[in-house]
Amino acid sequence: MSRLLALTVQLLLITGPVIAMQIDADPRTIISFMDKSLPPELDILRVTTDISPDNHLKFQVHTKAEFLDGESGDYMLLSIQHEKAYMLLMPLNRQTGDKITVYESELQRGVPITSIKFIESEISSTYPDFSAEYIDRGVAYTVPLNWINFGADFGFDAYTVRANRQGDTFEIITIYDQARRGRTEAEPISAITLLNNICSPKK
């Protein structure tokens, strides 16, 4: 009986954090849970993560269809929560250019991102390896590993949005779709735990 109890406790210790974090079967992938009636070019399917051989953290945000033209105020953005809140911004309209812009604000947990004003960050000049490029039905973002503080928490999600850019400020007006780890806001985890999950063998 005592062995059975000990085994049960061990299983709870193993599965408890996974349930709390709501990690998908493959830790490299998060999926979108929002309204599936969106136009396909605004509908995020999934976000895949990987670490490249040259020590970069790669995020690929995939949508159902290409967004080749349309409103210039629509964007694909990767949100990173790591000591501050960072927004890595790319226009959904490919005709407007492919230059990534990084914005930042102080972390404000529990505050809707539509209520936060982001200021253009100088991080790209310090770490020029922050980059993004269009891929088939989506955007690929690159973040240098040497920027990451492995002792700090790290979280990320992706959005398609309507936003307003004025000077060096950025404000989100409407969220079309979001992909995040689980349906509810997960507890932050350490950067080293996240990277270990990404490097773990595929299930």
C-alpha positions as CSV (number, residue, x, y, z in Angstrom):
1,M,0.0,0.0,0.0
2,S,2.8,2.4,0.9
3,R,4.5,1.7,-2.5
4,L,1.3,2.5,-4.3
5,L,1.0,5.8,-2.3
6,A,4.6,6.7,-3.1
7,L,4.0,6.0,-6.8
8,T,0.9,8.1,-6.8
9,V,2.7,11.0,-5.2
10,Q,5.5,10.7,-7.8
11,L,3.1,10.8,-10.6
12,L,1.4,13.9,-9.2
13,L,4.7,15.6,-8.9
14,I,5.5,14.8,-12.5
15,T,2.1,15.7,-14.0
16,G,1.1,18.6,-11.7
17,P,3.3,21.2,-13.4
18,V,2.3,20.1,-16.8
19,I,-1.4,20.5,-16.0
20,A,-0.9,23.9,-14.5
21,M,1.1,25.1,-17.5
22,Q,-1.3,23.5,-20.0
23,I,1.6,22.5,-22.2
24,D,0.6,20.8,-25.5
25,A,1.8,17.3,-26.3
26,D,4.8,18.7,-28.2
27,P,6.4,21.5,-26.1
28,R,7.7,23.1,-29.2
29,T,4.2,24.0,-30.4
30,I,1.3,26.2,-29.1
31,I,-2.0,26.5,-31.0
32,S,-4.7,29.1,-31.3
33,F,-7.9,28.7,-29.4
34,M,-9.8,31.7,-30.6
35,D,-12.7,32.3,-33.1
36,K,-12.4,30.0,-36.1
37,S,-14.8,32.2,-38.1
38,L,-11.9,34.7,-38.7
39,P,-10.7,35.4,-42.3
40,P,-8.0,32.8,-42.9
41,E,-5.3,35.3,-43.3
42,L,-5.9,36.6,-39.7
43,D,-6.4,33.1,-38.2
44,I,-3.3,31.8,-36.4
45,L,-3.0,28.1,-36.6
46,R,0.0,27.5,-34.4
47,V,3.4,28.8,-33.2
48,T,6.4,26.5,-33.5
49,T,9.6,27.0,-31.6
50,D,13.1,25.6,-32.1
51,I,16.8,26.4,-31.3
52,S,19.0,26.8,-34.3
53,P,22.6,25.4,-34.6
54,D,23.9,29.0,-34.4
55,N,22.3,29.6,-31.0
56,H,19.1,31.5,-31.9
57,L,15.6,30.9,-30.6
58,K,13.3,30.6,-33.6
59,F,9.5,31.2,-33.6
60,Q,7.4,30.5,-36.6
61,V,3.8,31.9,-36.5
62,H,1.6,30.1,-39.1
63,T,-1.8,31.4,-40.4
64,K,-4.4,29.7,-42.5
65,A,-3.7,31.8,-45.6
66,E,-1.3,34.5,-46.9
67,F,-2.0,38.2,-46.2
68,L,-0.6,39.8,-49.3
69,D,-2.4,43.1,-49.3
70,G,-5.1,44.9,-47.3
71,E,-5.2,47.3,-44.4
72,S,-1.8,48.8,-43.5
73,G,-2.7,48.9,-39.8
74,D,-2.9,45.1,-39.5
75,Y,0.1,43.3,-37.9
76,M,1.5,39.9,-36.9
77,L,3.3,40.2,-33.5
78,L,5.2,38.0,-31.3
79,S,4.8,38.9,-27.6
80,I,7.7,38.0,-25.3
81,Q,7.4,38.4,-21.5
82,H,11.0,38.4,-20.2
83,E,11.8,41.0,-17.4
84,K,9.8,43.4,-19.6
85,A,7.0,43.0,-22.2
86,Y,8.4,43.0,-25.8
87,M,6.3,43.2,-29.0
88,L,8.1,42.0,-32.2
89,L,6.0,43.6,-34.9
90,M,5.7,42.7,-38.6
91,P,3.1,44.1,-41.0
92,L,0.6,41.6,-42.3
93,N,0.5,43.5,-45.6
94,R,3.7,42.3,-47.2
95,Q,3.6,45.3,-49.6
96,T,4.4,47.7,-46.8
97,G,7.9,46.1,-46.2
98,D,9.4,43.4,-44.0
99,K,11.4,45.4,-41.4
100,I,10.8,44.1,-37.9
101,T,10.1,46.7,-35.2
102,V,10.5,45.9,-31.5
103,Y,8.5,47.7,-28.8
104,E,8.6,47.3,-25.1
105,S,6.8,48.3,-21.8
106,E,7.1,47.3,-18.2
107,L,5.5,44.0,-17.3
108,Q,1.9,44.6,-16.2
109,R,0.4,41.2,-15.4
110,G,-3.4,41.0,-15.6
111,V,-3.6,44.2,-17.6
112,P,-5.0,43.8,-21.2
113,I,-2.4,44.5,-23.8
114,T,-5.0,46.8,-25.5
115,S,-4.6,49.1,-22.5
116,I,-0.8,49.3,-22.7
117,K,1.2,51.9,-24.7
118,F,4.5,50.4,-26.0
119,I,7.6,52.4,-26.7
120,E,10.0,51.6,-29.5
121,S,12.9,49.6,-28.0
122,E,16.6,50.1,-28.6
123,I,17.1,46.4,-28.2
124,S,17.6,45.8,-32.0
125,S,20.6,48.2,-32.0
126,T,22.1,46.3,-29.1
127,Y,21.2,42.8,-30.4
128,P,21.0,43.1,-34.2
129,D,20.1,39.4,-34.4
130,F,16.5,40.2,-33.5
131,S,14.9,39.7,-36.9
132,A,11.9,38.5,-38.7
133,E,11.0,37.3,-42.2
134,Y,8.0,36.3,-44.1
135,I,7.5,32.6,-44.7
136,D,4.8,30.6,-46.4
137,R,1.5,31.6,-44.6
138,G,3.2,33.3,-41.7
139,V,6.2,35.0,-40.1
140,A,9.4,33.6,-38.7
141,Y,11.0,35.5,-35.7
142,T,14.6,35.1,-34.6
143,V,15.8,35.9,-31.0
144,P,19.5,35.6,-30.0
145,L,20.1,33.2,-27.0
146,N,22.7,35.5,-25.6
147,W,20.0,38.1,-24.9
148,I,18.1,35.7,-22.6
149,N,18.6,35.8,-18.8
150,F,18.2,32.2,-18.0
151,G,17.4,32.9,-14.4
152,A,14.4,35.0,-15.2
153,D,10.9,34.0,-16.3
154,F,10.1,33.7,-20.0
155,G,6.7,33.6,-21.7
156,F,5.5,34.2,-25.2
157,D,2.4,34.3,-27.4
158,A,1.5,35.5,-30.8
159,Y,-1.3,37.8,-32.2
160,T,-2.8,39.2,-35.3
161,V,-4.0,42.7,-34.5
162,R,-5.2,46.1,-35.7
163,A,-2.8,48.6,-34.2
164,N,-1.9,52.3,-34.2
165,R,1.7,53.4,-34.6
166,Q,2.5,57.1,-33.9
167,G,6.2,58.1,-33.7
168,D,7.9,55.7,-31.4
169,T,4.7,54.5,-29.7
170,F,2.5,51.5,-30.5
171,E,-1.0,50.7,-29.3
172,I,-3.2,47.7,-30.0
173,I,-6.7,48.6,-31.1
174,T,-8.2,45.2,-31.8
175,I,-7.0,41.6,-31.3
176,Y,-8.1,39.4,-34.1
177,D,-6.5,36.1,-32.9
178,Q,-4.1,34.9,-30.3
179,A,-2.0,31.7,-29.8
180,R,-0.8,31.0,-26.4
181,R,0.0,28.0,-24.1
182,G,-3.5,26.9,-23.0
183,R,-6.8,28.7,-22.9
184,T,-6.1,30.6,-19.7
185,E,-3.1,32.6,-18.7
186,A,-0.4,30.2,-17.5
187,E,2.0,30.8,-14.7
188,P,5.3,32.1,-15.9
189,I,8.2,29.6,-16.1
190,S,11.9,30.1,-16.1
191,A,13.7,30.6,-19.3
192,I,15.9,27.6,-18.7
193,T,12.8,25.4,-18.2
194,L,11.3,26.7,-21.4
195,L,14.4,26.0,-23.4
196,N,14.7,22.5,-21.8
197,N,11.1,21.9,-23.0
198,I,11.9,23.1,-26.5
199,C,15.1,20.8,-26.6
200,S,13.3,17.8,-25.2
201,P,12.7,14.8,-27.5
202,K,9.5,15.1,-29.6
203,K,6.6,13.1,-28.1
